[in-house]
Amino acid sequence: MEIRVRPYGESDLMAIQRIWNEVVKAGDAFPGETPLSLQECRSYFASQSLTAVAEADGRVQGVYILHPNNIGRAGHIANASYAVAAEARGSGIGEALVRHSLSQLAAHGFTGLQFNAVVSTNKAAIALYEKLGFTRIGTIPGGYRLLDDSMIDIFIYFHPAPEEKRKAAKK
């Protein structure tokens, strides 16, 4: 299966909405609790530094957003979120999205990528991030509330941009 990652367009919004909301409704990875309407998707994804989709088999199978993790003096570190359609999980879509986001850091002025809330039970994401060189830099005990209202830990991860790209981003 060939996977192509590209910036999203208006024609991708319904697929993005379905994939994003599927993850929101599962309640085990994203902090948001309310599915997005099509208009909310349009505004939300347009407001990011970059929104990109992964296409495979002629269909959008995943999406990611890239944006500053913070403002001002900490705005050079990015944050990202990834969503893969349930039927496409385990097929390399997530890895393609993460690799693409890392390749886009410098182009958007970022020197690294930080994840603030990787849910401790999200074993597939954790394995992928560690495979790709992310470092777990912290744990927030009970930082995530599951659908049954129980609390579990979240992890913070960081990955610097490649050295030559960090220098380019600082200019």
DSSP file (Angstrom, degrees, kcal/mol; ACC not computed):
  #  RESIDUE AA STRUCTURE BP1 BP2  ACC     N-H-->O    O-->H-N    N-H-->O    O-->H-N    TCO  KAPPA ALPHA  PHI   PSI    X-CA   Y-CA   Z-CA
    1    1 A M              0   0    0      0, 0.0     2,-0.5     0, 0.0    55,-0.0   0.000 360.0 360.0 360.0 127.0    0.0    0.0    0.0
    2    2 A E        -     0   0    0      2,-0.0    55,-0.5     0, 0.0     2,-0.5  -0.772 360.0-158.3 -89.6 129.7    1.4    3.4   -1.0
    3    3 A I  E     -A   56   0A   0     -2,-0.5     2,-0.5    53,-0.1    53,-0.2  -0.930   6.5-170.0-111.0 129.0    0.8    6.1    1.6
    4    4 A R  E     -A   55   0A   0     51,-2.5    51,-3.2    -2,-0.5     2,-0.5  -0.980   4.9-160.9-120.0 125.0    0.9    9.8    0.5
    5    5 A V  E     +A   54   0A   0     -2,-0.5    49,-0.2    49,-0.2    58,-0.0  -0.910  25.1 152.5-106.7 131.8    0.9   12.6    3.0
    6    6 A R  E     -A   53   0A   0     47,-2.3    47,-3.0    -2,-0.5    -2,-0.0  -0.964  50.7 -77.1-150.3 160.7   -0.1   16.0    1.8
    7    7 A P  E     -A   52   0A   0      0, 0.0    45,-0.3     0, 0.0     2,-0.0  -0.347  57.9-110.5 -59.2 145.5   -1.6   19.3    3.1
    8    8 A Y        -     0   0    0     43,-2.1     2,-0.3    37,-0.1    43,-0.1  -0.296  31.2-160.0 -75.7 162.5   -5.4   18.9    3.5
    9    9 A G    >   -     0   0    0     -2,-0.0     3,-2.2     1,-0.0     4,-0.4  -0.865  37.9 -93.0-134.0 171.4   -7.9   20.7    1.3
   10   10 A E  G >  S+     0   0    0      1,-0.3     3,-1.5    -2,-0.3     4,-0.3   0.844 122.0  61.5 -53.7 -37.7  -11.6   21.6    1.6
   11   11 A S  G 3  S+     0   0    0      1,-0.3    -1,-0.3     2,-0.1     4,-0.3   0.631  99.2  57.9 -69.0 -11.4  -12.6   18.3   -0.1
   12   12 A D  G <> S+     0   0    0     -3,-2.2     4,-2.7     1,-0.2     3,-0.3   0.557  78.5  94.5 -90.3  -9.6  -10.9   16.4    2.7
   13   13 A L  H <> S+     0   0    0     -3,-1.5     4,-2.9    -4,-0.4     5,-0.2   0.843  81.2  50.0 -59.7 -40.3  -13.0   17.9    5.5
   14   14 A M  H  > S+     0   0    0     -4,-0.3     4,-2.1     2,-0.2    -1,-0.2   0.911 114.3  45.5 -66.5 -39.7  -15.7   15.2    5.7
   15   15 A A  H  > S+     0   0    0     -3,-0.3     4,-2.4    -4,-0.3    -2,-0.2   0.916 114.1  49.2 -67.1 -42.6  -13.1   12.4    5.9
   16   16 A I  H  X S+     0   0    0     -4,-2.7     4,-3.1     1,-0.2     5,-0.3   0.927 110.0  51.8 -61.5 -44.7  -11.1   14.4    8.5
   17   17 A Q  H  X S+     0   0    0     -4,-2.9     4,-2.6    -5,-0.2     5,-0.3   0.924 110.6  47.9 -58.3 -46.1  -14.2   15.0   10.6
   18   18 A R  H  X S+     0   0    0     -4,-2.1     4,-1.7     2,-0.2    -1,-0.2   0.933 116.3  42.7 -61.6 -47.1  -15.1   11.3   10.6
   19   19 A I  H  X S+     0   0    0     -4,-2.4     4,-1.5     2,-0.2    -2,-0.2   0.933 116.6  46.6 -66.8 -47.4  -11.6   10.2   11.5
   20   20 A W  H  X S+     0   0    0     -4,-3.1     4,-2.2     1,-0.2     3,-0.3   0.937 114.0  47.3 -60.8 -48.8  -11.1   12.9   14.2
   21   21 A N  H  X S+     0   0    0     -4,-2.6     4,-2.9    -5,-0.3    -1,-0.2   0.812 104.4  61.2 -67.0 -29.9  -14.4   12.4   15.8
   22   22 A E  H  X S+     0   0    0     -4,-1.7     4,-1.4    -5,-0.3    -1,-0.2   0.911 108.8  43.4 -59.5 -42.5  -13.9    8.6   15.9
   23   23 A V  H  X>S+     0   0    0     -4,-1.5     4,-1.1    -3,-0.3     5,-0.5   0.909 113.1  51.4 -70.6 -42.6  -10.9    9.2   18.1
   24   24 A V  H ><5S+     0   0    0     -4,-2.2     3,-0.8     1,-0.2    -2,-0.2   0.940 110.5  48.8 -58.3 -47.9  -12.7   11.8   20.2
   25   25 A K  H 3<5S+     0   0    0     -4,-2.9    -1,-0.2     1,-0.2    -2,-0.2   0.810 101.6  63.2 -65.2 -31.1  -15.6    9.4   20.8
   26   26 A A  H 3<5S-     0   0    0     -4,-1.4    -1,-0.2    -5,-0.2   121,-0.2   0.825  89.9-154.2 -64.4 -30.4  -13.3    6.5   21.8
   27   27 A G  T <<5 +     0   0    0     -4,-1.1   120,-0.4    -3,-0.8    -3,-0.1   0.744  64.9  97.2  67.3  25.1  -12.2    8.6   24.8
   28   28 A D  S   <S+     0   0    0     -5,-0.5    93,-0.1   118,-0.1    -1,-0.1   0.291  90.0  18.7-128.5  11.5   -8.8    6.9   25.1
   29   29 A A  S    S+     0   0    0     -6,-0.4    90,-0.3     1,-0.4    -5,-0.1   0.518 106.5  62.0-145.7 -44.5   -6.3    9.2   23.3
   30   30 A F        -     0   0    0     -7,-0.4    -1,-0.4     2,-0.1    88,-0.0  -0.696  64.3-141.1 -95.1 145.7   -7.6   12.8   22.7
   31   31 A P  S    S+     0   0    0      0, 0.0    -1,-0.1     0, 0.0   114,-0.1   0.774  74.3  98.7 -74.3 -25.1   -8.4   15.2   25.5
   32   32 A G        -     0   0    0      1,-0.1    -5,-0.1     2,-0.0    -2,-0.1  -0.295  51.4-170.1 -63.7 147.5  -11.4   16.7   23.7
   33   33 A E        +     0   0    0      1,-0.1    -1,-0.1     2,-0.1    -3,-0.0   0.586  62.3  70.7-111.7 -17.0  -14.8   15.3   24.7
   34   34 A T  S    S-     0   0    0      1,-0.0    -1,-0.1     0, 0.0   -10,-0.0  -0.903  78.8-124.1-113.1 124.5  -17.1   16.8   22.1
   35   35 A P        -     0   0    0      0, 0.0     2,-0.4     0, 0.0    -2,-0.1  -0.263  33.8-114.0 -58.5 150.7  -17.1   15.7   18.4
   36   36 A L        -     0   0    0    -19,-0.2   -15,-0.1     1,-0.0     2,-0.1  -0.706  18.9-132.5 -92.0 137.7  -16.6   18.6   16.0
   37   37 A S     >  -     0   0    0     -2,-0.4     4,-2.5     1,-0.1     5,-0.2  -0.309  35.2-101.3 -72.4 169.5  -19.2   19.7   13.5
   38   38 A L  H  > S+     0   0    0      1,-0.2     4,-2.5     2,-0.2     5,-0.1   0.908 125.6  49.1 -62.3 -40.9  -18.2   20.2    9.9
   39   39 A Q  H  > S+     0   0    0      2,-0.2     4,-2.2     1,-0.2    -1,-0.2   0.903 110.4  50.5 -66.1 -40.1  -18.0   24.0   10.4
   40   40 A E  H  > S+     0   0    0      2,-0.2     4,-3.0     1,-0.2     5,-0.2   0.898 110.8  50.4 -62.8 -39.8  -15.9   23.5   13.6
   41   41 A C  H  X S+     0   0    0     -4,-2.5     4,-2.8     2,-0.2     5,-0.4   0.942 107.9  52.9 -60.3 -47.8  -13.6   21.2   11.7
   42   42 A R  H  X S+     0   0    0     -4,-2.5     4,-1.4     1,-0.2    -2,-0.2   0.927 116.1  38.8 -55.0 -48.5  -13.2   23.8    8.9
   43   43 A S  H  X S+     0   0    0     -4,-2.2     4,-1.2     2,-0.2    -1,-0.2   0.926 117.3  49.3 -68.8 -45.5  -12.2   26.5   11.4
   44   44 A Y  H >< S+     0   0    0     -4,-3.0     3,-0.5     1,-0.2     4,-0.3   0.937 114.1  42.4 -63.2 -50.2  -10.1   24.3   13.6
   45   45 A F  H >< S+     0   0    0     -4,-2.8     3,-0.8     1,-0.2    -1,-0.2   0.813 112.5  54.5 -71.6 -28.8   -8.0   22.7   10.9
   46   46 A A  H 3< S+     0   0    0     -4,-1.4    -1,-0.2    -5,-0.4    -2,-0.2   0.753 102.0  60.1 -71.6 -23.5   -7.5   26.0    9.0
   47   47 A S  T << S+     0   0    0     -4,-1.2    -1,-0.2    -3,-0.5    -2,-0.2   0.519  86.6  97.4 -84.3  -4.7   -6.2   27.6   12.2
   48   48 A Q  S <  S-     0   0    0     -3,-0.8     3,-0.2    -4,-0.3    19,-0.2  -0.382  83.0-120.8 -81.7 159.6   -3.2   25.2   12.5
   49   49 A S  S    S-     0   0    0     17,-1.4     2,-0.3     1,-0.3    18,-0.2   0.887 101.1  -3.5 -62.0 -37.7    0.4   25.8   11.3
   50   50 A L  E     - B   0  66A   0     16,-1.7    16,-2.5     2,-0.0     2,-0.4  -0.946  60.0-171.0-155.3 134.2   -0.1   22.8    9.2
   51   51 A T  E     + B   0  65A   0     -2,-0.3   -43,-2.1    14,-0.2     2,-0.3  -1.000  21.0 176.7-121.1 127.7   -2.9   20.2    8.7
   52   52 A A  E     -AB   7  64A   0     12,-2.2    12,-2.5    -2,-0.4     2,-0.3  -0.941  15.4-150.1-132.2 153.2   -2.0   17.2    6.6
   53   53 A V  E     -AB   6  63A   0    -47,-3.0   -47,-2.3    -2,-0.3     2,-0.5  -0.871  11.3-135.1-120.3 154.5   -3.8   14.0    5.6
   54   54 A A  E     -AB   5  62A   0      8,-2.3     7,-3.4    -2,-0.3     8,-1.2  -0.949  20.9-162.2-107.7 126.1   -2.5   10.6    4.7
   55   55 A E  E     +AB   4  60A   0    -51,-3.2   -51,-2.5    -2,-0.5     2,-0.3  -0.888  16.7 162.6-107.2 138.8   -4.1    9.0    1.6
   56   56 A A  E >   +AB   3  59A   0      3,-2.4     3,-1.9    -2,-0.4   -53,-0.1  -0.971  68.3   8.2-150.4 143.0   -3.9    5.3    0.9
   57   57 A D  T 3  S-     0   0    0    -55,-0.5     3,-0.1    -2,-0.3   -54,-0.1   0.836 131.5 -60.3  54.0  34.0   -6.0    3.2   -1.5
   58   58 A G  T 3  S+     0   0    0      1,-0.2     2,-0.3     0, 0.0    -1,-0.3   0.591 117.9  97.7  75.4  10.6   -7.5    6.4   -2.8
   59   59 A R  E <  S-B   56   0A   0     -3,-1.9    -3,-2.4   -44,-0.0     2,-0.5  -0.952  81.5-106.5-132.4 150.7   -8.9    7.5    0.5
   60   60 A V  E     +B   55   0A   0     -2,-0.3    -5,-0.3    -5,-0.2     3,-0.1  -0.653  41.1 168.7 -71.0 122.3   -8.0    9.8    3.4
   61   61 A Q  E     +     0   0A   0     -7,-3.4    24,-3.0    -2,-0.5     2,-0.3   0.477  57.7  11.1-115.8  -9.1   -7.0    7.4    6.2
   62   62 A G  E     -BC  54  84A   0     -8,-1.2    -8,-2.3    22,-0.2     2,-0.3  -0.990  54.7-159.8-164.6 165.2   -5.4    9.8    8.6
   63   63 A V  E     -BC  53  83A   0     20,-2.5    20,-2.6    -2,-0.3     2,-0.3  -0.991   4.9-170.6-148.6 149.5   -4.8   13.4    9.6
   64   64 A Y  E     -BC  52  82A   0    -12,-2.5   -12,-2.2    -2,-0.3     2,-0.4  -0.990   9.4-151.0-140.4 156.1   -2.4   15.4   11.7
   65   65 A I  E     -BC  51  81A   0     16,-2.0    16,-1.4    -2,-0.3     2,-0.4  -0.950   7.5-165.2-121.3 145.7   -2.2   18.9   13.0
   66   66 A L  E     +BC  50  80A   0    -16,-2.5   -16,-1.7    -2,-0.4   -17,-1.4  -0.999  24.5 140.3-130.7 132.2    1.0   20.8   13.8
   67   67 A H  E     - C   0  79A   0     12,-2.2    12,-2.8    -2,-0.4   -19,-0.1  -0.965  56.4 -65.2-160.6 167.5    1.1   24.1   15.8
   68   68 A P  E     - C   0  78A   0      0, 0.0    10,-0.3     0, 0.0     7,-0.1  -0.375  33.5-145.8 -61.9 140.5    3.1   25.9   18.4
   69   69 A N  S    S-     0   0    0      8,-3.2     2,-0.2     5,-0.3     9,-0.1   0.747  81.0  -4.8 -75.1 -24.5    3.1   24.1   21.8
   70   70 A N  S    S-     0   0    0      7,-0.6     2,-0.2     4,-0.3     9,-0.1  -0.774  80.8 -95.8-151.1-169.1    3.2   27.5   23.5
   71   71 A I  S >  S-     0   0    0     -2,-0.2     3,-2.2    -3,-0.1     4,-0.2  -0.661  72.7  -8.4-115.7 171.2    3.4   31.2   22.8
   72   72 A G  G >  S+     0   0    0      1,-0.3     3,-2.1     2,-0.2     4,-0.2  -0.118 130.1  13.1  52.7-123.4    6.2   33.8   22.7
   73   73 A R  G 3  S+     0   0    0      1,-0.3    -1,-0.3     2,-0.1     3,-0.1   0.578 137.7  43.0 -67.2 -10.4    9.5   32.7   24.0
   74   74 A A  G X  S+     0   0    0     -3,-2.2     3,-1.1     1,-0.1    -4,-0.3   0.228  84.4 100.7-114.1  11.2    8.4   29.0   23.9
   75   75 A G  T <   +     0   0    0     -3,-2.1    -3,-0.1     1,-0.2    -2,-0.1   0.497  62.9  76.5 -77.4  -3.1    6.7   29.2   20.6
   76   76 A H  T 3  S+     0   0    0     -4,-0.2    35,-2.9    -5,-0.2    36,-0.7   0.518  79.9  81.3 -85.9  -4.6    9.5   27.6   18.7
   77   77 A I  E <  S- d   0 112A   0     -3,-1.1    -8,-3.2    33,-0.2    -7,-0.6  -0.884  75.1-144.2-101.0 130.7    8.6   24.1   20.0
   78   78 A A  E     -Cd  68 113A   0     34,-3.1    36,-3.0    -2,-0.5     2,-0.3  -0.418   9.3-157.3 -90.3 165.8    5.7   22.4   18.1
   79   79 A N  E     -C   67   0A   0    -12,-2.8   -12,-2.2    34,-0.2     2,-0.3  -0.952  14.2-172.7-133.5 152.8    2.9   20.2   19.3
   80   80 A A  E     -C   66   0A   0     34,-0.5     2,-0.4    -2,-0.3   -14,-0.2  -0.984  14.6-158.0-146.1 155.8    1.0   17.7   17.1
   81   81 A S  E     -C   65   0A   0    -16,-1.4   -16,-2.0    -2,-0.3     2,-0.4  -0.990  12.7-160.8-133.3 144.3   -2.0   15.4   17.2
   82   82 A Y  E     -C   64   0A   0     -2,-0.4     2,-0.4   -18,-0.2   -18,-0.2  -0.959   7.4-174.3-128.3 141.1   -2.6   12.4   14.9
   83   83 A A  E     -C   63   0A   0    -20,-2.6   -20,-2.5    -2,-0.4     2,-0.4  -0.994   3.1-171.2-137.0 131.0   -5.7   10.5   14.1
   84   84 A V  E     -C   62   0A   0     -2,-0.4   -22,-0.2   -22,-0.2     5,-0.1  -0.969  34.1-105.4-121.5 135.1   -5.9    7.3   12.0
   85   85 A A    >>  -     0   0    0    -24,-3.0     3,-2.0    -2,-0.4     4,-0.7  -0.299  31.0-121.9 -56.4 139.2   -9.1    5.7   10.8
   86   86 A A  G >4 S+     0   0    0      1,-0.3     3,-1.0     2,-0.2    -1,-0.1   0.870 111.7  53.8 -53.5 -41.4   -9.9    2.6   12.8
   87   87 A E  G 34 S+     0   0    0      1,-0.2    -1,-0.3     3,-0.0    -2,-0.1   0.631 110.2  48.1 -71.8 -11.4   -9.9    0.4    9.7
   88   88 A A  G X4>S+     0   0    0     -3,-2.0     3,-1.5   -27,-0.2     5,-0.5   0.424  79.5 123.4-107.6  -1.1   -6.4    1.6    8.7
   89   89 A R  T <<5S+     0   0    0     -3,-1.0    -3,-0.0    -4,-0.7    -4,-0.0  -0.341  73.3  25.7 -64.9 142.4   -4.6    1.2   12.1
   90   90 A G  T 3 5S+     0   0    0     -2,-0.0    -1,-0.2     1,-0.0    -3,-0.0   0.492  95.3  99.9  85.0   4.5   -1.5   -1.0   12.0
   91   91 A S  T < 5S-     0   0    0     -3,-1.5    -2,-0.1     0, 0.0    -3,-0.0   0.356 103.2 -96.0-105.0   4.9   -0.9   -0.3    8.3
   92   92 A G  T  >5S+     0   0    0     -4,-0.1     4,-2.2     3,-0.0     5,-0.2   0.417  91.3 118.7  97.9  -2.0    1.8    2.4    8.6
   93   93 A I  H  ><S+     0   0    0     -5,-0.5     4,-2.4     2,-0.2     5,-0.2   0.944  76.5  49.0 -62.8 -48.3   -0.5    5.5    8.3
   94   94 A G  H  > S+     0   0    0      1,-0.2     4,-2.6     2,-0.2     5,-0.2   0.918 111.4  49.1 -58.9 -45.1    0.4    6.7   11.8
   95   95 A E  H  > S+     0   0    0      1,-0.2     4,-2.8     2,-0.2     5,-0.3   0.910 110.0  51.5 -62.1 -41.8    4.1    6.3   11.2
   96   96 A A  H  X S+     0   0    0     -4,-2.2     4,-2.2     1,-0.2    -1,-0.2   0.907 111.3  48.4 -61.2 -41.2    3.8    8.2    7.8
   97   97 A L  H  X S+     0   0    0     -4,-2.4     4,-2.5     2,-0.2    -2,-0.2   0.931 113.3  45.8 -64.6 -46.3    2.0   11.0    9.6
   98   98 A V  H  X S+     0   0    0     -4,-2.6     4,-2.3     2,-0.2    -2,-0.2   0.936 113.6  48.8 -64.9 -45.9    4.6   11.3   12.4
   99   99 A R  H  X S+     0   0    0     -4,-2.8     4,-1.9     1,-0.2    -1,-0.2   0.916 111.8  50.1 -59.3 -42.8    7.5   11.2   10.0
  100  100 A H  H  X S+     0   0    0     -4,-2.2     4,-0.9    -5,-0.3    -1,-0.2   0.925 108.9  51.4 -62.4 -43.9    5.9   13.8    7.8
  101  101 A S  H >< S+     0   0    0     -4,-2.5     3,-0.8     1,-0.2     4,-0.5   0.903 108.9  51.0 -62.1 -40.0    5.3   16.1   10.8
  102  102 A L  H >< S+     0   0    0     -4,-2.3     3,-1.0     1,-0.2     4,-0.4   0.887 107.6  53.5 -62.3 -38.3    9.0   15.8   11.9
  103  103 A S  H 3< S+     0   0    0     -4,-1.9     4,-0.3     1,-0.2    -1,-0.2   0.675 107.9  52.4 -70.3 -15.8   10.1   16.7    8.3
  104  104 A Q  T <X S+     0   0    0     -4,-0.9     4,-1.1    -3,-0.8    -1,-0.2   0.481  81.1  94.4 -98.2  -4.6    7.9   19.9    8.5
  105  105 A L  T X4>S+     0   0    0     -3,-1.0     5,-2.7    -4,-0.5     3,-1.2   0.947  88.2  40.5 -55.4 -58.0    9.3   21.3   11.8
  106  106 A A  G >45S+     0   0    0     -4,-0.4     3,-2.1     1,-0.3    -1,-0.2   0.878 108.7  60.6 -62.6 -39.3   11.9   23.6   10.4
  107  107 A A  G 345S+     0   0    0     -4,-0.3    -1,-0.3     1,-0.3    -2,-0.2   0.754 110.3  43.2 -60.5 -22.8    9.8   24.8    7.5
  108  108 A H  G <<5S-     0   0    0     -3,-1.2    -1,-0.3    -4,-1.1    -2,-0.2   0.204 124.6-101.0-108.4  13.8    7.3   26.1   10.1
  109  109 A G  T < 5S+     0   0    0     -3,-2.1     2,-0.3     1,-0.3    -3,-0.2   0.660  76.4 136.9  82.2  17.2    9.9   27.6   12.4
  110  110 A F      < -     0   0    0     -5,-2.7    -1,-0.3    -6,-0.2   -33,-0.2  -0.756  39.3-168.4-102.5 145.2   10.0   24.9   15.0
  111  111 A T  S    S+     0   0    0    -35,-2.9    50,-2.4    -2,-0.3     2,-0.3   0.420  73.4   0.1-107.5  -1.9   13.1   23.4   16.6
  112  112 A G  E     -dE  77 160A   0    -36,-0.7   -34,-3.1    48,-0.3     2,-0.4  -0.978  64.1-118.4-172.4 171.5   11.4   20.4   18.2
  113  113 A L  E     -dE  78 159A   0     46,-2.8    46,-2.1    -2,-0.3     2,-0.4  -0.990  24.8-171.1-129.9 124.6    8.2   18.6   18.7
  114  114 A Q  E     - E   0 158A   0    -36,-3.0     2,-0.5    -2,-0.4   -34,-0.5  -0.944  11.4-156.9-119.1 135.3    6.6   18.0   22.2
  115  115 A F  E     - E   0 157A   0     42,-2.5    42,-1.9    -2,-0.4     3,-0.3  -0.957   6.6-172.1-107.1 127.3    3.6   15.8   23.1
  116  116 A N  E    S+     0   0A   0     -2,-0.5    -1,-0.1    40,-0.2    38,-0.1   0.670  74.3  27.1 -91.8 -19.8    2.0   17.0   26.3
  117  117 A A  E     +     0   0A   0     37,-0.1     2,-0.8     2,-0.1    -1,-0.2  -0.429  58.8 165.2-151.4  66.7   -0.5   14.1   26.9
  118  118 A V  E     - E   0 155A   0     37,-2.7    37,-2.6    -3,-0.3     2,-0.1  -0.786  43.3-123.9 -85.3 115.2    0.3   10.7   25.5
  119  119 A V  E >   - E   0 154A   0     -2,-0.8     3,-2.4   -90,-0.3    35,-0.2  -0.385  12.2-131.4 -65.8 131.0   -2.2    8.4   27.3
  120  120 A S  T 3  S+     0   0    0     33,-2.5    -1,-0.1     1,-0.3    34,-0.1   0.689 105.2  54.3 -60.7 -21.0   -0.2    5.6   29.1
  121  121 A T  T 3  S+     0   0    0     32,-0.3     2,-2.1     1,-0.1    -1,-0.3   0.476  78.9  98.0 -90.7  -2.2   -2.5    2.9   27.7
  122  122 A N    <>  +     0   0    0     -3,-2.4     4,-2.4     1,-0.2     3,-0.2  -0.489  47.9 165.8 -85.1  70.6   -1.9    4.0   24.1
  123  123 A K  H  >  +     0   0    0     -2,-2.1     4,-2.6     1,-0.2    -1,-0.2   0.831  67.6  55.1 -60.3 -37.7    0.7    1.4   23.6
  124  124 A A  H  > S+     0   0    0     -3,-0.2     4,-2.1     2,-0.2    -1,-0.2   0.928 111.1  44.6 -64.3 -44.1    0.8    1.7   19.8
  125  125 A A  H  > S+     0   0    0     -3,-0.2     4,-3.0     2,-0.2     5,-0.2   0.923 113.4  50.7 -65.2 -43.6    1.5    5.4   19.9
  126  126 A I  H  X S+     0   0    0     -4,-2.4     4,-2.4     1,-0.2     5,-0.2   0.930 111.1  48.1 -60.4 -46.1    4.1    5.0   22.6
  127  127 A A  H  X S+     0   0    0     -4,-2.6     4,-2.2     1,-0.2    -1,-0.2   0.905 113.7  48.0 -61.3 -41.7    5.9    2.2   20.6
  128  128 A L  H  X S+     0   0    0     -4,-2.1     4,-2.1    -5,-0.2    -2,-0.2   0.947 111.5  48.5 -64.9 -49.0    5.9    4.4   17.5
  129  129 A Y  H  <>S+     0   0    0     -4,-3.0     5,-2.6     1,-0.2    -2,-0.2   0.918 114.1  46.0 -60.2 -43.5    7.1    7.5   19.2
  130  130 A E  H ><5S+     0   0    0     -4,-2.4     3,-1.3    -5,-0.2    -1,-0.2   0.883 109.9  54.3 -68.7 -36.7   10.0    5.6   20.9
  131  131 A K  H 3<5S+     0   0    0     -4,-2.2    -1,-0.2     1,-0.2    -2,-0.2   0.873 108.3  51.0 -60.0 -37.1   10.9    3.8   17.6
  132  132 A L  T 3<5S-     0   0    0     -4,-2.1    -1,-0.2    -5,-0.1    -2,-0.2   0.348 127.1 -97.2 -87.9   6.5   11.1    7.2   15.9
  133  133 A G  T < 5 +     0   0    0     -3,-1.3    -3,-0.2     1,-0.3     2,-0.2   0.597  69.1 150.4  94.7  11.4   13.5    8.7   18.6
  134  134 A F      < -     0   0    0     -5,-2.6     2,-0.5    -6,-0.2    -1,-0.3  -0.509  37.0-139.7 -71.8 146.9   11.1   10.6   20.9
  135  135 A T  E     -F  158   0A   0     23,-2.8    23,-1.9    -2,-0.2     2,-0.6  -0.932   9.5-130.0-110.4 130.1   12.3   10.7   24.5
  136  136 A R  E     +F  157   0A   0     -2,-0.5    21,-0.3    21,-0.2     3,-0.1  -0.689  30.9 174.5 -75.8 120.5    9.8   10.4   27.4
  137  137 A I  E     -     0   0A   0     19,-2.7     2,-0.3    -2,-0.6    20,-0.2   0.417  54.5  -3.2-111.7  -0.2   10.6   13.4   29.6
  138  138 A G  E     -F  156   0A   0     18,-1.1    18,-2.3     2,-0.0     2,-0.4  -0.970  49.8-134.9-179.0 165.1    7.9   13.1   32.2
  139  139 A T  E     -F  155   0A   0     -2,-0.3    16,-0.2    16,-0.2   -22,-0.0  -0.997   8.9-156.6-132.1 135.5    4.8   11.5   33.6
  140  140 A I  E >   -F  154   0A   0     14,-3.0    14,-1.7    -2,-0.4     3,-1.6  -0.930  26.2-134.4-111.0 105.5    1.7   13.2   34.9
  141  141 A P  E 3  S-     0   0A   0      0, 0.0    12,-0.1     0, 0.0    11,-0.1  -0.358  85.1  -1.8 -62.0 131.1    0.0   10.8   37.4
  142  142 A G  E 3  S+     0   0A   0      1,-0.1    11,-0.3     9,-0.1    10,-0.1   0.784  87.8 143.3  62.6  28.0   -3.7   10.6   36.8
  143  143 A G  E <   +     0   0A   0     -3,-1.6     2,-0.4     8,-0.1    10,-0.2   0.512  54.8  57.5 -80.1  -4.6   -3.6   13.2   34.0
  144  144 A Y  E     -F  152   0A   0      8,-2.2     8,-2.6    -4,-0.1     2,-0.6  -0.991  67.7-148.7-133.7 133.0   -6.2   11.7   31.8
  145  145 A R  E     -F  151   0A   0     -2,-0.4     6,-0.2     6,-0.2     5,-0.1  -0.883  18.3-149.1-102.1 118.9   -9.8   10.8   32.6
  146  146 A L    >   -     0   0    0      4,-2.9     3,-2.2    -2,-0.6  -118,-0.1  -0.215  34.8 -93.7 -76.6 172.2  -11.2    7.8   30.7
  147  147 A L  T 3  S+     0   0    0   -120,-0.4    -1,-0.1     1,-0.3  -120,-0.1   0.799 127.8  55.0 -58.4 -30.4  -14.9    7.4   29.7
  148  148 A D  T 3  S-     0   0    0      2,-0.1    -1,-0.3     1,-0.0     3,-0.1   0.307 119.9-111.3 -87.1  11.1  -15.6    5.5   32.9
  149  149 A D  S <  S+     0   0    0     -3,-2.2    -2,-0.1     1,-0.3     2,-0.1   0.452  74.3 136.0  72.9   4.2  -14.2    8.5   34.9
  150  150 A S        -     0   0    0     -5,-0.1    -4,-2.9     1,-0.0     2,-0.4  -0.492  51.0-127.9 -75.7 155.6  -11.2    6.5   36.1
  151  151 A M  E     + F   0 145A   0     -6,-0.2     2,-0.3    -2,-0.1    -6,-0.2  -0.875  28.0 176.4-110.5 136.4   -7.8    8.4   35.9
  152  152 A I  E     - F   0 144A   0     -8,-2.6    -8,-2.2    -2,-0.4    -9,-0.1  -0.881  33.7 -88.4-131.7 166.8   -4.7    7.1   34.2
  153  153 A D  E     -     0   0A   0     -2,-0.3   -33,-2.5   -11,-0.3     2,-0.3  -0.297  30.0-153.9 -73.9 154.5   -1.2    8.6   33.6
  154  154 A I  E     -EF 119 140A   0    -14,-1.7   -14,-3.0   -35,-0.2     2,-0.3  -0.950  10.1-142.0-123.0 151.7   -0.1   10.7   30.7
  155  155 A F  E     -EF 118 139A   0    -37,-2.6   -37,-2.7    -2,-0.3     2,-0.5  -0.834   3.8-140.7-112.5 149.6    3.4   11.0   29.3
  156  156 A I  E     - F   0 138A   0    -18,-2.3   -19,-2.7    -2,-0.3   -18,-1.1  -0.934  24.2-172.8-106.7 132.1    5.3   13.9   27.9
  157  157 A Y  E     -EF 115 136A   0    -42,-1.9   -42,-2.5    -2,-0.5     2,-0.3  -0.896   6.6-167.0-124.6 154.0    7.5   13.2   24.9
  158  158 A F  E     -EF 114 135A   0    -23,-1.9   -23,-2.8    -2,-0.3   -44,-0.2  -0.999   8.9-179.8-141.7 143.9   10.0   15.4   23.0
  159  159 A H  E     -E  113   0A   0    -46,-2.1   -46,-2.8    -2,-0.3   -25,-0.1  -0.951  22.0-139.8-140.2 119.3   11.9   15.0   19.7
  160  160 A P  E     -E  112   0A   0      0, 0.0   -48,-0.3     0, 0.0     3,-0.1  -0.436  27.0-108.6 -72.8 153.2   14.3   17.7   18.5
  161  161 A A        -     0   0    0    -50,-2.4     5,-0.1     1,-0.1   -58,-0.1  -0.456  54.3 -79.0 -68.8 154.9   14.4   18.6   14.8
  162  162 A P    >>  -     0   0    0      0, 0.0     4,-2.3     0, 0.0     3,-0.9  -0.277  48.9-109.2 -54.2 146.1   17.5   17.4   13.0
  163  163 A E  H 3> S+     0   0    0      1,-0.3     4,-2.1     2,-0.2     5,-0.2   0.864 117.2  48.7 -49.2 -49.0   20.4   19.7   13.8
  164  164 A E  H 3> S+     0   0    0      1,-0.2     4,-1.4     2,-0.2    -1,-0.3   0.837 113.4  48.4 -65.6 -29.8   20.7   21.2   10.3
  165  165 A K  H <> S+     0   0    0     -3,-0.9     4,-2.1     2,-0.2    -1,-0.2   0.833 106.7  55.8 -78.4 -32.1   16.9   21.9   10.4
  166  166 A R  H  X S+     0   0    0     -4,-2.3     4,-1.5     2,-0.2    -2,-0.2   0.925 107.6  49.9 -63.0 -42.8   17.0   23.5   13.8
  167  167 A K  H  X S+     0   0    0     -4,-2.1     4,-0.7     1,-0.2    -1,-0.2   0.910 111.0  49.2 -61.6 -41.9   19.7   25.9   12.6
  168  168 A A  H >< S+     0   0    0     -4,-1.4     3,-0.6     1,-0.2    -1,-0.2   0.876 108.7  53.1 -65.2 -37.0   17.5   26.8    9.6
  169  169 A A  H 3< S+     0   0    0     -4,-2.1    -1,-0.2     1,-0.2    -2,-0.2   0.802 103.3  57.6 -69.0 -29.1   14.4   27.3   11.8
  170  170 A K  H 3<        0   0    0     -4,-1.5    -1,-0.2     1,-0.2    -2,-0.2   0.705 360.0 360.0 -75.0 -19.4   16.3   29.8   14.1
  171  171 A K    <<        0   0    0     -4,-0.7    -1,-0.2    -3,-0.6    -2,-0.1   0.483 360.0 360.0 -74.4 360.0   17.1   32.1   11.2
